[in-house]
């Protein structure tokens, strides 16, 4: 498996694991990875009822997840951004 695919899977799995651990309905957790020219992007989608659990008071939980992602990406020499998107 090429390094970039392995790195992508590792970061995606990290976010998925954290999100599923926090929400009431883990089956609604959806994580998409988009490779960009400078910075990669991970999009996290959860059930509407679980948005508060992922964002947290004042965005503290979401910011903590972003920090963990930033550290994991930096270890691989990458820059990755996490976006928590509104459920459809």
C-alpha positions, 0 to 999 in steps of 0.5 A: 500500500503506498504511503499516501493511501496508508496515511489517508486511511490512518487519518480517516480512521482516527476521526471516525473512531473518535466521532463514533465514540462520542455520538449516540448513533455511530451508524450515522457517522460519515467521514470523507477525505479529499486530497488537495494541492496544499492541504487535505480536507476531512469532512465529518458528518453526523446525525443532527441530534449528535452535532452538539456532542461533536462540537461541544461547548464553545467548540471545545470538542471539535477543536480537540479533534482538530488538534489530534488530527493536526498532530497526526498529519504533522507526523506524516509531514502533511497539513489536514483540515477537519470540517464538521458539516451540517447533516443532510 
